[in-house]
Amino acid sequence: MITLNHYLALSAILFCVGIYGIFTRRNAIGILMSIELMFNAANINFIAFSKFITPTLLTGQVFAVFVITIAAAEATVALAIVILIYRHHKEINVDKINIMKW
């Protein structure tokens, strides 16, 4: 029997892997993938709590759909920014890009 603790442990592991990916990656695409992994960990939490606390309501699923929509918009904007930076600098290493500074 899979309990709420199993879902929360899976979500915590995915979230920690996402945080590790953000702090260790130097490539902008890898950082974006780590952020998406963290969003998916939050979605698992929403759906698990919805299933175990109020199984008749779909609040967790509705929040997960909103998170997926926000993640898609974030990925679209971020990839457009990364492509523009690559066109000008010929690299997407976040350590060497400082065009956002004054």
N, C-alpha and C positions, 0 to 999 in steps of 0.2 A: 504494500500500500504506500503510495507516494503521499507524503504529508506536506504541510506548508513549509516546514523546515527544509525539505529537500529543494523546493523551488527557491527559497531565500538563499540557501547555500549556493545553488547554481548561479543565481543573480549576483551574489557577492563576488563569486569567482570571476564571472564575466566582467563585472565592473572593475575589479582590481587589475585584470588583464588590460582593460582599456586605459586605465590610469598609467599602468606601466608602459604601454605603447605610446602614450602622449609624452611621457618624460624621457623616453629613450630614443624615440625616432627623430631623425633629422630631416626626413623627407616629408613634405607637406601632404602628400597623398596618404602616407602611412598614418599621419596624425589625424587626418579626416576619417580614415577607417577606424581608428581607435575611438573617436568620438561617436561614430555610429554604433560601435560595440557597446559603449556605455548607454546609449539610448535604448538599445535592445535589452540590456539588463534592467533598465527602468520599466520597460514594457512587460517583462516577465513578472516583476513585482506587482504592477497594476493588475494584471490578469490573475495572478495567484491570489492576491488579497480579495479580488472580486469573487473568485470561485469559492473561497473558503469562508468569507464573512457574509456576503449576500449573494448566494448562488442564483437567485431568481432575477436579480437586476443585472444589467449589462454595463455598469458604470466603468469597470476596469477596461473592458473592451473598447468603450467609447474613448477613454483617455488614451489607450494604446493607438487607436486610429489617429487621434490628434497628434501624438508624438511622432508617428510615422510620417504624417503630412509635414510637420515642422522639420523633421530630419531630411525629407526629400527637398524641401525648399533650401535648407542650409547647405546640402550637398551641391545643389545647382549653383548657388551663389558662390560658394567656396571654390568649386571647380572652375568657374568662370574667372575668378580672381587668380587662381593658380595658373591657368592658361595664359592670361595677360602678363603675369610676372615672368613666365617662361619665355614668352615672345621677346621680352625686353632684356632679360638677363641670361638666358640660355641655361638656367638651372633653377631648381626649386628647393634647394637646401635652405632651410629656415634659419640656419646660423649665419649665412652670408647675405641674407636679404634684409636691408634696413631702409627700404624706401618709404616706410610708414613714419619714420622719424621726422622731426622738424628740420 
